[in-house]
Amino acid sequence: KNIDNPSIKDISAAYVEGASRYEENAEDKKAIDELNKKIYEKSDERVNALYEKGRKLTLDHFEELYQMLDTKFDFYFFESESAPLGTAIVKAHPDIFVESEGATVFKGEGYGLHTRVFLNKMGLPTYEAKELGLMELKKKKLDFDESITITAQEQSEFFKVVYLAAKLVSPDLGEKLVHRSHGMMRFASGKMSSRLGNVITGESLLMSLMGAAKEKMQERKLAEPERVAQEIAVAAVKYTVLKQGTGKDIVFDPEKSLSFEGDSGPYLQYTHARASSLLREAGKAEVVSEAASSSALIFSRLLMHYPDAVARAAKELEPHHVATYLIELASAFNSWYANERMIVDGKILSANLAAVVAVKNILSSGLDVLGIKAPQEM
């Protein structure tokens, strides 16, 4: 295939094929191990050039996806930087890492865990050793209080062993490492795996959702329909993920995730847009100081719980507490809105106006906490 000028599709296909051949063919496994050694040692100019080209192409593509998701990373840590550090750490602690059948391992059985290889038989660092090097890289970059690593739950046992080894190597630094796991996103066909190739790419999923969002809004006159459609598509995905407790699998239903009613990100966005529209209308009305209705008082009690929801989510590292609160608030607001006339004869009660302002601000803040945009109109 096009080795010298690969596309991102070529790299994706090569990853799937390489993973398969590594597991199924002994000769291919040996060849891939030798190739990894050349990459680690930087001993082959052509391999080095191809590696750098592939890495740049991959990172550039990730950045395109991050831009669509409104996600930003301040910096990257590369395996090529962490690998030598991890190797040095392992070799410097023969009391913790021992020789076993030509490899260097950490025996976790004495701690109720299991043995993992940190340097393979070729002396090359595994992902385990690279994690130790990453710990040092992070320390050099920023004197952190806590480092949180998030992966699929299949990696939970891996991190139990690695972080225990980290604590034995460097107690002060190792204690700052935290691992959180998440479930897998599943469609009707079951679990997806990048190693097997049965995946739906992030781009194709977002483009499909954007198309569906545009169809839902085709009768509405919006200043920037493309931007709003993208924000709705991203909200559909992010909210579906974040509303779940960590560790649970996520069943993604495109139709439900895009609904403007019920438990969805677009429903929260639509409620924010409704509150924004009401405030624009209220700007033309006379504000009257009168006692708030009983329904307004009942609804308004929800407003004060927002800080508690955010604090709990931060403490427990569980964003679904914010998602659940926002859905409850949006539902209460929409019920109140449906049963109470807001502007009568060009007048609006000051208490009602204050409640609408509070709802808009809290929805905007809460959606921002979840990494979701809050459109002014939909």
Stockholm file with secondary structure:
# STOCKHOLM 1.0

chainA/1-378         KNIDNPSIKDISAAYVEGASRYEENAEDKKAIDELNKKIYEKSDERVNALYEKGRKLTLDHFEELYQMLDTKFDFYFFESESAPLGTAIVKAHPDIFVESEGATVFKGEGYGLHTRVFLNKMGLPTYEAKELGLMELKKKKLDFDESITITAQEQSEFFKVVYLAAKLVSPDLGEKLVHRSHGMMRFASGKMSSRLGNVITGESLLMSLMGAAKEKMQERKLAEPERVAQEIAVAAVKYTVLKQGTGKDIVFDPEKSLSFEGDSGPYLQYTHARASSLLREAGKAEVVSEAASSSALIFSRLLMHYPDAVARAAKELEPHHVATYLIELASAFNSWYANERMIVDGKILSANLAAVVAVKNILSSGLDVLGIKAPQEM
#=GR chainA/1-378 SS CCSSSCCHHHHHHHHHHHHHHHHHCHHHHHHHHHHHHHHHHTCCHHHHHHHHHHHHHHHHHHHHHHHHHTCCCSCCCCHHHHHHHHHHHHHTCTTTSEEETTEEEECCGGGTSCCEEEECTTSCBCHHHHHHHHHHHHHHHCCCSCEEEEEEGGGHHHHHHHHHHHHHHCHHHHTTEEEEEECCEEETTEECCTTTTCCCCHHHHHHHHHHHHHHHTTTSCCSCHHHHHHHHHHHHHHHHHHTSCTTSCEECCHHHHTCSSSSSHHHHHHHHHHHHHHHHHHTTSEEECCCCCHHHHHHHGGGGGHHHHHHHHHHHTCTHHHHHHHHHHHHHHHHHHHHSCSCBTTEEEHHHHHHHHHHHHHHHHHHHHTTCCCCSCC
#=GC SS_cons         CCSSSCCHHHHHHHHHHHHHHHHHCHHHHHHHHHHHHHHHHTCCHHHHHHHHHHHHHHHHHHHHHHHHHTCCCSCCCCHHHHHHHHHHHHHTCTTTSEEETTEEEECCGGGTSCCEEEECTTSCBCHHHHHHHHHHHHHHHCCCSCEEEEEEGGGHHHHHHHHHHHHHHCHHHHTTEEEEEECCEEETTEECCTTTTCCCCHHHHHHHHHHHHHHHTTTSCCSCHHHHHHHHHHHHHHHHHHTSCTTSCEECCHHHHTCSSSSSHHHHHHHHHHHHHHHHHHTTSEEECCCCCHHHHHHHGGGGGHHHHHHHHHHHTCTHHHHHHHHHHHHHHHHHHHHSCSCBTTEEEHHHHHHHHHHHHHHHHHHHHTTCCCCSCC
//
